[in-house]
Amino acid sequence: MSIKEEIHGLTDEMLTNLGRLVAIDSQLGTPAEGMPFGEGPAKVLEEALKIADELGFKTVNLDNYCGYAEMGEGEEIVGIAGHLDIVPVGGDWTYDPFKLTREGDHVYGRGTTDDKGPVLEALYAMKLVRDSGVKLNKRVRLIMGCNEETGSKCMEHYNEVEEELSCGFTPDANFPCIHGEKGQMGMMAYSKNTKIISMNGGFVSNAVCDTCNTVVPAEAGLKERLEAAFAETKLQEYKVTEENGEISIYAKGVPAHASTPMLGVNAAGVTFECLAKAGFEDDFVKFYNEHIGTACDGSGLGLKFADEYGELTLCNGIVKTEDGVISATIDIRVPVTLKGEEVRKMCEDRLEDGNGRIEILGIGDSLFFPRESPLVNALYKAYVDVTGDTENKPMVIGGGTYAKSLKNIIAFGPEMPGIDYRIHGADEFMLVSGMEEAVLVYMEAIKNLLEI
């Protein structure tokens, strides 16, 4: 039996086990004793470690922050770090997000690609390498975290209580290979004065605000002017209604990850833009359009910048109204050659005026490994040897992964070029054929890393 046939023979078992993980709502919950990220993340970690135990691996739970499955012997550790927590469901799902649903080659459910599916792919790659009789001169450790989507405190804990990794990867990004990750900058925008009665939209800060509900005071002819402005947009859907002296606006945009906001349509941004076009005079409408807008390039904050590895991107994920103040989250991905203090200086004179203000919450460092480093070469070779794809090259991405939290690892798969798996959006999916291929790629990657 060929290795591809062997992997294919395990497909039903892998999907059954993935279904066990997808069925658990592992969003960040309320911390409790022994459960630092709440009940869901602790429960999914317990289930994942149980699966690994059933497959014959040594398993360790690190205080429900994270855990690992391990095989092999030696001082050095080949690390694979994936996460079991998920973002909120959000959006309009066709399928139950907490029930694995297969339709042909597609398998739907929250976490199928980000990142429960890849964790299972890596685990089965380890099993197949072990069962093939390859000499395990290093330990191979699959670390399963519970807080990647909301701060990676799970890996902070790992670094406090466990050994450093010698080399490895996180299966939480794209093939063929990620040798750099942009820095990340968080901001919050606040209104000072606004006539807007309420504005609420979005569900996470690291995804484009894809729906937005807004209420403004009615003005003569405003409803008609708004409808004319919305008709010229790229929204999927909109509705403008007038009642009791108020105009209500519903806008449905297009979801996208904060690392690629240009692939989405920001429902809040479009609403602000249309309010201005319709002649609705308002301080915060003016502030938002001048400083944030819909361009996704940070130009309104003086941050338009690109290097050879990519351009700076800006994403507004959430807008909400509290006590008459509108706030908006801003997620900026910073090119790898730009330092945090340089970014701060570029925008410091654009953060406040009479109409609104923006607060910098933090600036995270970028990650970069030279293209010709042994780690990058080992992983890229595994991808090429399995897929035969030499057109797509190692790249730099805007997303942030565990590679920024753990030493000596980079992001590696499993998303294939040109496919939108709808991560962080409705109807997230994985491909069964892609799962089988990823297992084979990860097998080759483990074998290559055992040799460097």
Salt bridges, closest charged atoms under 4 A:
GLU47 OE2 - ARG20 NE 2.77
GLU54 OE1 - ARG20 NH1 3.03
ASP63 OD2 - HIS157 NE2 2.71
GLU70 OE2 - LYS58 NZ 3.72
GLU70 OE1 - ARG141 NE 2.64
ASP85 OD1 - HIS83 ND1 3.09
ASP92 OD2 - LYS252 NZ 3.10
ASP114 OD1 - HIS83 NE2 2.97
ASP114 OD2 - HIS424 NE2 3.01
ASP131 OD2 - LYS127 NZ 2.96
ASP131 OD1 - ARG130 NE 3.00
GLU148 OE1 - HIS83 NE2 3.27
GLU149 OE2 - HIS83 NE2 3.74
GLU149 OE2 - HIS424 NE2 3.33
GLU160 OE1 - HIS157 ND1 3.92
GLU162 OE1 - ARG141 NH1 3.01
GLU163 OE1 - ARG139 NH2 2.87
GLU163 OE2 - ARG141 NH2 3.75
GLU164 OE1 - LYS407 NZ 3.69
ASP172 OD2 - HIS83 NE2 3.30
GLU219 OE2 - LYS195 NZ 3.52
GLU227 OE2 - LYS223 NZ 2.94
ASP297 OD2 - LYS304 NZ 3.19
GLU322 OE1 - LYS320 NZ 3.94
ASP331 OD1 - ARG333 NE 2.64
GLU341 OE2 - ARG344 NE 3.48
GLU352 OE2 - LYS192 NZ 2.65
ASP353 OD2 - HIS291 NE2 3.78
GLU359 OE1 - ARG357 NH1 3.78
GLU372 OE2 - ARG371 NH1 3.88
ASP385 OD2 - LYS381 NZ 2.68
GLU428 OE1 - ARG110 NH1 2.87
GLU436 OE2 - HIS8 ND1 2.82
GLU444 OE2 - LYS447 NZ 2.92
